[in-house]
Amino acid sequence: MNEELTVKKQLKISIPIALEYFINTLMTLVDTIVVTRLGTNAVGAIGAAGVIIDIMQMSIMALNISNTALLSKTIGENNTEKAKKITGNSILITLVISIITIIVVYFINPLLPGLFNVDKICTTYMLIRLIGFIPNAMVTVLTGHQRTIGKQGMIMTLKIIAVICNLILDVIVVKLGGGVAGVAWVTISIDTGLCIYLILKSNSTIKYKFDKEISKKILKLFKWNCMERLASRIDKFIFNILVSRIGPTEYAVHVIVIQIRDVSQAFIQGLGDGISISIGIESGRKDQERMKNAKSVGRKLINIFSVIVPVCTVIIAIIIADISFKENELWVIFYSVLPLLIIGQYEEISGMFYCAILRGTREFKFLAQRNFITSLIKIVVATILSYTVLGIKGVWIAYAVYCIAQKHLSKHKYLNIEKQNKQISIMDS
């Protein structure tokens, strides 16, 4: 932890996290691909439920990022006892948030089929997933803790095992007639197993004791983190509703494309989170030269993957489409939106450098404001274009515009902070 950061060392931090996020998202994609065998109604039902599950996980992800930001800074300060308490308090907050989330979603669940224009099996799938939401939330925070203390490889291995088990068990339950409900039971069983293992594994590095001051710090960061994610989830929610109203064929394609995007974006987010951890640790050390080096390493890493990720996304998208789509009409729609997905992905990963630095230095208020602005742009553009002859293509044009706007706003903020830091250095010297 005290050695100077290099590209190779950053890769050892970022790549396992990126692969873990990638694999984690694959679990949802695997569910969808297996369920395509049950027909477009089943795909639409899982797609609609997936939007709600994504919103449910929003607050937990926000809490996890807040925990990681404080934990990495504390590691840089070399305060082991405080580090243990930070994650312990985050877990206690997670339990409270999870219970509230389950109650709220339980009461809105009956409205989902009408809202998304999908089959009623959607409500059954959601009810089963609610049963496993607490273990799922615990896994999110505990894996974040393990990654931040340097156990990225172990978490990646766990997720590989989980996705393989998920695929095998999904195929078995569908063949045995378990349908969409069986797929949901597989998911929560795997989450529960992971939760139990991680609680035991983290026992020596976490102290479950309420600390008012630490909890206040977590909740302060959580507030802005949650607002940032709320904006993104709302625009994704409306994004899905807009396409579902265009038609069931377009929505079936959209469900697959959005999950391909989620898989790719998860890898990008993992790269960024690895950089944020390194930046957070250096911010705790308060060494300007080491911070400058960490930023330079992060820049090099993002430049490399700005080429690799879009190319891999095209390959993965074509493979998944070949498995999922059997009708020519679906292929035509798919190829009409694929270029827009790739444009957005390039802008997303090239802009991740700025976002990762801002997250590592805990600029969560700006990130929340940025997301509200760009999400509003995305919703307005998508709504207008969805009612034109462009249809689903218009909605995905809005996605590309959204990614471009996010990158440029983050870059502008980053450059302003760099300018301020240089002025402070000149005054100090």
RODO-2510 file (C-alpha; in nm, 4 decimals, decimal comma):
residues 429
     n   res          X          Y          Z
     1     m     0,0000     0,0000     0,0000
     2     n     0,2978     0,2368     0,0616
     3     e     0,4738     0,1718    -0,2714
     4     e     0,4383     0,4251    -0,5537
     5     l     0,1575     0,3439    -0,7940
     6     t     0,2413     0,2178    -1,1449
     7     v     0,0191     0,1174    -1,4379
     8     k     0,0875    -0,2493    -1,3584
     9     k    -0,0140    -0,2050    -0,9940
    10     q    -0,3241    -0,0077    -1,0914
    11     l    -0,4190    -0,2862    -1,3325
    12     k    -0,3953    -0,5333    -1,0437
    13     i    -0,6431    -0,3174    -0,8540
    14     s    -0,8785    -0,2145    -1,1364
    15     i    -0,8982    -0,5243    -1,3580
    16     p    -1,0266    -0,7658    -1,0877
    17     i    -1,2873    -0,5043    -0,9855
    18     a    -1,3874    -0,4431    -1,3495
    19     l    -1,4141    -0,8173    -1,4179
    20     e    -1,6087    -0,8679    -1,0966
    21     y    -1,8597    -0,5951    -1,1927
    22     f    -1,8763    -0,7421    -1,5434
    23     i    -1,9423    -1,0911    -1,4079
    24     n    -2,1930    -0,9598    -1,1537
    25     t    -2,3982    -0,7960    -1,4299
    26     l    -2,3697    -1,1143    -1,6356
    27     m    -2,5841    -1,2881    -1,3721
    28     t    -2,8807    -1,0710    -1,4740
    29     l    -2,7979    -1,1107    -1,8428
    30     v    -2,7765    -1,4902    -1,7998
    31     d    -3,1260    -1,4869    -1,6469
    32     t    -3,2574    -1,2939    -1,9468
    33     i    -3,0848    -1,5127    -2,2087
    34     v    -3,2154    -1,8330    -2,0471
    35     v    -3,5652    -1,6851    -2,0206
    36     t    -3,5654    -1,5953    -2,3957
    37     r    -3,6486    -1,9637    -2,4436
    38     l    -3,9802    -1,8970    -2,2679
    39     g    -4,0833    -1,6229    -2,5158
    40     t    -4,0879    -1,2433    -2,5481
    41     n    -4,3521    -1,2059    -2,2730
    42     a    -4,1153    -1,3617    -2,0191
    43     v    -3,8245    -1,1473    -2,1434
    44     g    -4,0337    -0,8325    -2,1088
    45     a    -4,1432    -0,9342    -1,7570
    46     i    -3,7851    -0,9844    -1,6364
    47     g    -3,6762    -0,6648    -1,8121
    48     a    -3,9436    -0,4630    -1,6297
    49     a    -3,8568    -0,6255    -1,2956
    50     g    -3,4911    -0,5553    -1,3651
    51     v    -3,5615    -0,1818    -1,3883
    52     i    -3,7239    -0,1883    -1,0419
    53     i    -3,4464    -0,4039    -0,8947
    54     d    -3,1944    -0,1560    -1,0337
    55     i    -3,3767     0,1276    -0,8546
    56     m    -3,3893    -0,0826    -0,5340
    57     q    -3,0153    -0,1363    -0,5454
    58     m    -2,9538     0,2348    -0,6060
    59     s    -2,9410     0,3316    -0,2379
    60     i    -2,7244     0,0319    -0,1491
    61     m    -2,4770     0,1128    -0,4268
    62     a    -2,4716     0,4748    -0,3078
    63     l    -2,3950     0,3574     0,0442
    64     n    -2,1255     0,1219    -0,0847
    65     i    -1,9518     0,4035    -0,2760
    66     s    -1,9705     0,6273     0,0330
    67     n    -1,8208     0,3480     0,2445
    68     t    -1,5426     0,2872    -0,0096
    69     a    -1,4559     0,6597    -0,0283
    70     l    -1,4229     0,6932     0,3502
    71     l    -1,2512     0,3564     0,3878
    72     s    -0,9847     0,4259     0,1221
    73     k    -0,9056     0,7656     0,2768
    74     t    -0,8765     0,6039     0,6224
    75     i    -0,6427     0,3365     0,4829
    76     g    -0,4249     0,6196     0,3457
    77     e    -0,4234     0,7700     0,6959
    78     n    -0,3186     0,4255     0,8312
    79     n    -0,6048     0,4190     1,0856
    80     t    -0,6981     0,0475     1,1031
    81     e    -0,9409     0,0722     1,3955
    82     k    -1,1440     0,3466     1,2305
    83     a    -1,1478     0,1513     0,9024
    84     k    -1,3134    -0,1445     1,0795
    85     k    -1,5832     0,0789     1,2268
    86     i    -1,6597     0,2504     0,8952
    87     t    -1,7756    -0,0680     0,7202
    88     g    -1,9460    -0,1937     1,0365
    89     n    -2,1611     0,1195     1,0510
    90     s    -2,2277     0,0973     0,6763
    91     i    -2,3638    -0,2569     0,7246
    92     l    -2,5984    -0,1407     1,0022
    93     i    -2,7288     0,1402     0,7791
    94     t    -2,7655    -0,1116     0,4931
    95     l    -3,0012    -0,3285     0,6997
    96     v    -3,2281    -0,0311     0,7781
    97     i    -3,2376     0,0885     0,4161
    98     s    -3,3051    -0,2644     0,2868
    99     i    -3,6074    -0,3145     0,5131
   100     i    -3,7586     0,0203     0,4081
   101     t    -3,6968    -0,0588     0,0385
   102     i    -3,8629    -0,4010     0,0637
   103     i    -4,1765    -0,2521     0,2224
   104     v    -4,2102     0,0213    -0,0425
   105     v    -4,1576    -0,2114    -0,3421
   106     y    -4,3973    -0,4718    -0,1976
   107     f    -4,6836    -0,2211    -0,2166
   108     i    -4,6056    -0,0913    -0,5689
   109     n    -4,5375    -0,4396    -0,7135
   110     p    -4,8999    -0,5012    -0,8334
   111     l    -4,8767    -0,1882    -1,0525
   112     l    -4,5771    -0,3067    -1,2584
   113     p    -4,7529    -0,5134    -1,5323
   114     g    -4,9755    -0,2190    -1,6275
   115     l    -4,6943     0,0353    -1,6028
   116     f    -4,4568    -0,1547    -1,8333
   117     n    -4,7233    -0,3282    -2,0417
   118     v    -4,5789    -0,6736    -1,9562
   119     d    -4,7047    -1,0137    -1,8358
   120     k    -4,8243    -1,0548    -1,4743
   121     i    -4,5424    -1,3045    -1,4093
   122     c    -4,3398    -0,9875    -1,3481
   123     t    -4,5026    -0,9506    -1,0023
   124     t    -4,4177    -1,3100    -0,9062
   125     y    -4,0548    -1,2608    -1,0069
   126     m    -4,0364    -0,9378    -0,8040
   127     l    -4,1881    -1,0928    -0,4892
   128     i    -3,9283    -1,3694    -0,4910
   129     r    -3,6435    -1,1227    -0,5473
   130     l    -3,7690    -0,9159    -0,2501
   131     i    -3,7125    -1,2192    -0,0260
   132     g    -3,3437    -1,2143    -0,1139
   133     f    -3,2896    -0,8389    -0,1146
   134     i    -3,1217    -0,8138     0,2285
   135     p    -2,8532    -1,0762     0,1443
   136     n    -2,8042    -0,9053    -0,1938
   137     a    -2,7546    -0,5656    -0,0244
   138     m    -2,5134    -0,7113     0,2320
   139     v    -2,3079    -0,8709    -0,0470
   140     t    -2,2788    -0,5313    -0,2212
   141     v    -2,1262    -0,3582     0,0833
   142     l    -1,9133    -0,6538     0,1956
   143     t    -1,7608    -0,7019    -0,1509
   144     g    -1,6879    -0,3279    -0,1629
   145     h    -1,5096    -0,3577     0,1704
   146     q    -1,3011    -0,6553     0,0572
   147     r    -1,2034    -0,4799    -0,2681
   148     t    -1,0906    -0,1667    -0,0856
   149     i    -0,8680    -0,3583     0,1601
   150     g    -0,6927    -0,5295    -0,1335
   151     k    -0,8903    -0,8544    -0,1830
   152     q    -1,0008    -0,7806    -0,5395
   153     g    -0,8838    -1,1181    -0,6722
   154     m    -1,0759    -1,3154    -0,4099
   155     i    -1,3999    -1,1287    -0,4842
   156     m    -1,3547    -1,1770    -0,8596
   157     t    -1,3099    -1,5535    -0,8097
   158     l    -1,6251    -1,5683    -0,5963
   159     k    -1,8278    -1,3909    -0,8636
   160     i    -1,6969    -1,6227    -1,1385
   161     i    -1,8124    -1,9234    -0,9358
   162     a    -2,1469    -1,7521    -0,8727
   163     v    -2,2186    -1,6756    -1,2401
   164     i    -2,1282    -2,0310    -1,3463
   165     c    -2,3602    -2,1745    -1,0791
   166     n    -2,6286    -1,9255    -1,1849
   167     l    -2,6101    -2,0356    -1,5496
   168     i    -2,6165    -2,4078    -1,4713
   169     l    -2,9027    -2,3802    -1,2214
   170     d    -3,1047    -2,1459    -1,4483
   171     v    -3,0890    -2,3948    -1,7352
   172     i    -3,1887    -2,6795    -1,5034
   173     v    -3,4889    -2,5015    -1,3472
   174     v    -3,6190    -2,3812    -1,6848
   175     k    -3,5921    -2,7327    -1,8316
   176     l    -3,7748    -2,8698    -1,5270
   177     g    -4,0579    -2,6212    -1,5824
   178     g    -3,9653    -2,3760    -1,3069
   179     g    -4,0020    -2,0828    -1,5460
   180     v    -3,9391    -1,7230    -1,4439
   181     a    -4,0073    -1,7983    -1,0750
   182     g    -3,7430    -2,0721    -1,0738
   183     v    -3,4866    -1,8327    -1,2197
   184     a    -3,5613    -1,5846    -0,9379
   185     w    -3,5146    -1,8533    -0,6693
   186     v    -3,1758    -1,9440    -0,8180
   187     t    -3,0602    -1,5811    -0,7952
   188     i    -3,1572    -1,5313    -0,4301
   189     s    -3,0079    -1,8683    -0,3306
   190     i    -2,6707    -1,7676    -0,4743
   191     d    -2,6893    -1,4227    -0,3085
   192     t    -2,7624    -1,5834     0,0290
   193     g    -2,4667    -1,8201    -0,0014
   194     l    -2,2333    -1,5328    -0,0949
   195     c    -2,3637    -1,3256     0,1966
   196     i    -2,2939    -1,5953     0,4567
   197     y    -1,9428    -1,6568     0,3206
   198     l    -1,8508    -1,2860     0,3136
   199     i    -1,9788    -1,2217     0,6676
   200     l    -1,7504    -1,4988     0,7956
   201     k    -1,4584    -1,3857     0,5758
   202     s    -1,4859    -1,0201     0,6862
   203     n    -1,5243    -1,0893     1,0576
   204     s    -1,1682    -0,9869     1,1518
   205     t    -1,1707    -0,6635     0,9462
   206     i    -1,5128    -0,5227     1,0445
   207     k    -1,6392    -0,4006     1,3813
   208     y    -2,0206    -0,3965     1,4070
   209     k    -2,0493    -0,1178     1,6635
   210     f    -2,2586     0,1949     1,6107
   211     d    -2,0518     0,5146     1,6039
   212     k    -2,2499     0,8376     1,5734
   213     e    -1,9703     1,0448     1,4172
   214     i    -1,8763     0,7815     1,1602
   215     s    -2,2411     0,7208     1,0689
   216     k    -2,2906     1,0956     1,0170
   217     k    -1,9932     1,1063     0,7782
   218     i    -2,1253     0,8043     0,5860
   219     l    -2,4750     0,9513     0,5592
   220     k    -2,3388     1,2904     0,4476
   221     l    -2,1638     1,1298     0,1499
   222     f    -2,4559     0,8898     0,1020
   223     k    -2,6986     1,1805     0,0544
   224     w    -2,5212     1,3127    -0,2547
   225     n    -2,4322     0,9659    -0,3809
   226     c    -2,7956     0,8637    -0,3570
   227     m    -2,9104     1,1760    -0,5413
   228     e    -2,6578     1,1036    -0,8165
   229     r    -2,7921     0,7531    -0,8615
   230     l    -3,1543     0,8574    -0,8221
   231     a    -3,1253     1,0793    -1,1295
   232     s    -2,9712     0,7950    -1,3308
   233     r    -3,2339     0,5425    -1,2171
   234     i    -3,5240     0,7742    -1,2921
   235     d    -3,4007     0,8418    -1,6444
   236     k    -3,3445     0,4683    -1,6987
   237     f    -3,6960     0,4007    -1,5683
   238     i    -3,8480     0,6516    -1,8132
   239     f    -3,6114     0,5272    -2,0871
   240     n    -3,7609     0,1772    -2,0519
   241     i    -4,1214     0,2984    -2,0366
   242     l    -4,0747     0,5024    -2,3561
   243     v    -3,9497     0,1981    -2,5498
   244     s    -4,2146    -0,0347    -2,4004
   245     r    -4,4812     0,2021    -2,5413
   246     i    -4,3284     0,1880    -2,8915
   247     g    -4,4073    -0,1837    -2,9177
   248     p    -4,3331    -0,5314    -2,7717
   249     t    -4,0861    -0,6195    -3,0491
   250     e    -3,8830    -0,3026    -2,9947
   251     y    -3,8940    -0,3533    -2,6185
   252     a    -3,7710    -0,7148    -2,6463
   253     v    -3,4663    -0,5865    -2,8412
   254     h    -3,4240    -0,2953    -2,6010
   255     v    -3,4126    -0,5294    -2,2981
   256     i    -3,1201    -0,7196    -2,4528
   257     v    -2,9366    -0,4051    -2,5703
   258     i    -2,9761    -0,2277    -2,2349
   259     q    -2,8347    -0,5319    -2,0572
   260     i    -2,5401    -0,5454    -2,2993
   261     r    -2,4865    -0,1800    -2,2149
   262     d    -2,5113    -0,2607    -1,8422
   263     v    -2,2491    -0,5363    -1,8737
   264     s    -2,0107    -0,3052    -2,0612
   265     q    -2,0823    -0,0143    -1,8278
   266     a    -2,0178    -0,2378    -1,5259
   267     f    -1,6672    -0,3110    -1,6573
   268     i    -1,6094     0,0620    -1,7163
   269     q    -1,7356     0,1413    -1,3647
   270     g    -1,5032    -0,1221    -1,2200
   271     l    -1,2016     0,0363    -1,3892
   272     g    -1,3102     0,3736    -1,2538
   273     d    -1,3689     0,2443    -0,9008
   274     g    -1,0215     0,0938    -0,8950
   275     i    -0,8769     0,4336    -0,9866
   276     s    -1,1015     0,6032    -0,7264
   277     i    -0,9683     0,3712    -0,4540
   278     s    -0,6091     0,4652    -0,5414
   279     i    -0,6963     0,8369    -0,5521
   280     g    -0,8817     0,8070    -0,2200
   281     i    -0,5815     0,6446    -0,0526
   282     e    -0,3480     0,9137    -0,1854
   283     s    -0,5863     1,1862    -0,0624
   284     g    -0,5501     1,0375     0,2862
   285     r    -0,1701     1,0564     0,2612
   286     k    -0,1840     1,4208     0,1454
   287     d     0,1227     1,3840    -0,0768
   288     q     0,0905     1,5998    -0,3916
   289     e     0,3566     1,4143    -0,5904
   290     r     0,2010     1,0752    -0,5194
   291     m    -0,1427     1,2141    -0,6097
   292     k    -0,0063     1,3532    -0,9369
   293     n     0,1440     1,0135    -1,0186
   294     a    -0,1838     0,8324    -0,9367
   295     k    -0,3738     1,0606    -1,1761
   296     s    -0,1166     1,0024    -1,4510
   297     v    -0,1471     0,6247    -1,4084
   298     g    -0,5272     0,6492    -1,4185
   299     r    -0,5111     0,8523    -1,7406
   300     k    -0,2916     0,5911    -1,9123
   301     l    -0,5237     0,3087    -1,8074
   302     i    -0,8356     0,4833    -1,9387
   303     n    -0,6632     0,5685    -2,2706
   304     i    -0,5888     0,1993    -2,3269
   305     f    -0,9395     0,0776    -2,2469
   306     s    -1,1102     0,3552    -2,4450
   307     v    -1,0174     0,1458    -2,7499
   308     i    -1,0543    -0,2039    -2,6036
   309     v    -1,4014    -0,1680    -2,4449
   310     p    -1,5999    -0,0457    -2,7506
   311     v    -1,4470    -0,3198    -2,9696
   312     c    -1,5279    -0,5882    -2,7119
   313     t    -1,8799    -0,4476    -2,6703
   314     v    -1,9486    -0,4947    -3,0445
   315     i    -1,8250    -0,8552    -3,0321
   316     i    -2,0244    -0,9393    -2,7169
   317     a    -2,3366    -0,7687    -2,8538
   318     i    -2,3317    -0,9698    -3,1786
   319     i    -2,2767    -1,2986    -2,9926
   320     i    -2,5615    -1,2314    -2,7475
   321     a    -2,7929    -1,1124    -3,0265
   322     d    -2,7203    -1,4324    -3,2204
   323     i    -2,8290    -1,6360    -2,9164
   324     s    -3,1336    -1,4229    -2,8358
   325     f    -3,2846    -1,3151    -3,1697
   326     k    -3,4383    -1,5646    -3,4115
   327     e    -3,6538    -1,3278    -3,6212
   328     n    -3,5193    -1,0966    -3,8942
   329     e    -3,7243    -0,8049    -3,7624
   330     l    -3,5404    -0,8223    -3,4282
   331     w    -3,2025    -0,8193    -3,6026
   332     v    -3,2940    -0,5096    -3,8073
   333     i    -3,3914    -0,3190    -3,4913
   334     f    -3,0794    -0,4411    -3,3107
   335     y    -2,8381    -0,3206    -3,5814
   336     s    -3,0135     0,0167    -3,5972
   337     v    -2,9322     0,0952    -3,2324
   338     l    -2,5926    -0,0806    -3,1985
   339     p    -2,3855     0,2128    -3,3419
   340     l    -2,5520     0,4500    -3,0934
   341     l    -2,4659     0,2141    -2,8076
   342     i    -2,0992     0,2081    -2,9142
   343     i    -2,0783     0,5890    -2,9437
   344     g    -2,2173     0,6185    -2,5924
   345     q    -1,9792     0,3548    -2,4581
   346     y    -1,6749     0,5336    -2,5994
   347     e    -1,7811     0,8635    -2,4427
   348     e    -1,8570     0,6858    -2,1145
   349     i    -1,5168     0,5204    -2,0754
   350     s    -1,3124     0,8171    -2,2029
   351     g    -1,4963     1,0353    -1,9513
   352     m    -1,4462     0,7849    -1,6681
   353     f    -1,1010     0,9300    -1,5923
   354     y    -1,2542     1,2595    -1,4754
   355     c    -1,5394     1,0873    -1,2927
   356     a    -1,3015     0,8486    -1,1101
   357     i    -1,0809     1,1358    -0,9889
   358     l    -1,3837     1,3350    -0,8718
   359     r    -1,5241     1,0319    -0,6903
   360     g    -1,1887     0,9532    -0,5286
   361     t    -1,1652     1,3095    -0,3964
   362     r    -1,5280     1,2857    -0,2752
   363     e    -1,6824     1,5463    -0,5080
   364     f    -2,0187     1,3736    -0,4706
   365     k    -2,2231     1,6940    -0,4655
   366     f    -2,1014     1,7914    -0,8125
   367     l    -2,1571     1,4373    -0,9459
   368     a    -2,5169     1,4494    -0,8190
   369     q    -2,5756     1,7871    -0,9871
   370     r    -2,4147     1,6609    -1,3085
   371     n    -2,6415     1,3567    -1,3184
   372     f    -2,9573     1,5610    -1,2668
   373     i    -2,8648     1,7921    -1,5560
   374     t    -2,7650     1,5142    -1,7986
   375     s    -3,0581     1,2908    -1,7027
   376     l    -3,2996     1,5743    -1,7707
   377     i    -3,1399     1,6244    -2,1136
   378     k    -3,1665     1,2506    -2,1823
   379     i    -3,5345     1,2312    -2,0788
   380     v    -3,6359     1,5349    -2,2859
   381     v    -3,4483     1,4239    -2,5999
   382     a    -3,5664     1,0608    -2,5674
   383     t    -3,9300     1,1635    -2,5156
   384     i    -3,9343     1,3967    -2,8163
   385     l    -3,7530     1,1599    -3,0542
   386     s    -3,9528     0,8513    -2,9465
   387     y    -4,2644     1,0135    -3,0982
   388     t    -4,0935     1,0716    -3,4335
   389     v    -4,0244     0,8234    -3,7156
   390     l    -3,6933     0,7468    -3,5396
   391     g    -3,8762     0,5501    -3,2677
   392     i    -3,6339     0,3338    -3,0693
   393     k    -3,3358     0,4877    -3,2548
   394     g    -3,4389     0,8276    -3,1219
   395     v    -3,4341     0,6945    -2,7654
   396     w    -3,0812     0,5610    -2,8121
   397     i    -2,9668     0,8893    -2,9712
   398     a    -3,0669     1,0449    -2,6373
   399     y    -2,8392     0,7932    -2,4621
   400     a    -2,5400     0,8976    -2,6769
   401     v    -2,6122     1,2678    -2,6091
   402     y    -2,6322     1,1898    -2,2352
   403     c    -2,2877     1,0226    -2,2338
   404     i    -2,1279     1,3110    -2,4258
   405     a    -2,2766     1,5666    -2,1843
   406     q    -2,1592     1,3719    -1,8765
   407     k    -1,8031     1,3529    -2,0064
   408     h    -1,7753     1,7241    -2,0832
   409     l    -1,9277     1,8392    -1,7528
   410     s    -1,6928     1,6101    -1,5557
   411     k    -1,3926     1,7318    -1,7562
   412     h    -1,4861     2,0949    -1,6934
   413     k    -1,5107     2,0379    -1,3166
   414     y    -1,1835     1,8424    -1,3059
   415     l    -0,9930     2,1157    -1,4932
   416     n    -1,1350     2,3838    -1,2606
   417     i    -1,0157     2,1906    -0,9539
   418     e    -0,6711     2,1393    -1,1084
   419     k    -0,6488     2,5127    -1,1772
   420     q    -0,7439     2,5933    -0,8165
   421     n    -0,4875     2,3444    -0,6817
   422     k    -0,2106     2,5036    -0,8918
   423     q    -0,3020     2,8490    -0,7614
   424     i    -0,2898     2,7210    -0,4018
   425     s     0,0521     2,5600    -0,4654
   426     i     0,1881     2,8870    -0,6074
   427     m     0,0600     3,0825    -0,3060
   428     d     0,2102     2,8272    -0,0611
   429     s     0,5483     2,8412    -0,2327
***
